[in-house]
């Protein structure tokens, strides 16, 4: 089942941006990150739940305020 997510973070470093992009590798997800600190993600295979994506983002952005929906 195709799922869509929005991830917003308070701030991000280049290293964190690359880490999230690596997690969302093109063979698994489609994503858009044109605006800083904002990610639109399409999970065509239904691999993530909102909870699993939130937990993955927390590991990449420790201590940073975030909104994952």
N, C-alpha and C positions, 0 to 999 in steps of 0.2 A: 504494500500500500504506500503510495507517495505521501510524504509528509513535508511540510514547510515550516521553517523556523526563522525567527529573528533573534539575533544576539547583539546586544549593545553593551559595551564596556566603558568604564569611566575614562580609561587611558590605556594605551598599549605601546610597547616598544617594538622595534623592527623584529627582534627575535621572537616575541610573542606572536606577531602577525604571521611570521613564517611558520611557527609551530602549529598555529590553527589551520593555516593553509595546507600544511603537510597532513594534518589529521583529516582534512576534507579533500583528500586526493581526488583528482578528476575522474578516476575510474569508479569512484563510489558516490560522489556527490556533485551537484552543481551549486555554485555559490557566487555571490556578488559582494565585493568589498570596495566599492568606489568611494564611499564617504568614510572618513576616519572613525574608528571605534564602532562601526556598524557592519553587520554581516547578515545577508539574506541567504538562507541555505535551503536547498531542495534535496531531500533524501528519497530518491526514486525507489530504492529497495526496502525502505522501512527499517533500516538498521538501528536508528536512534529513537529513543523516547525523549521527551523533554527532560526527564530526570537524568538519563545517561549523558545527554549533551551538556546539561548544566554541570554535571560532575567533571566531565572532560575539560570544559572551559575553566572551571575552578582550578584545575591542576596547571593549566597554561597561564592563567592570570591570578596567581595567589595574592590575596589581600586587596584585589581591585573590585570595586563595586561593579555589578553586572546585572543585566536583565536578559534572561533567556525565556522566550515564549514560543 
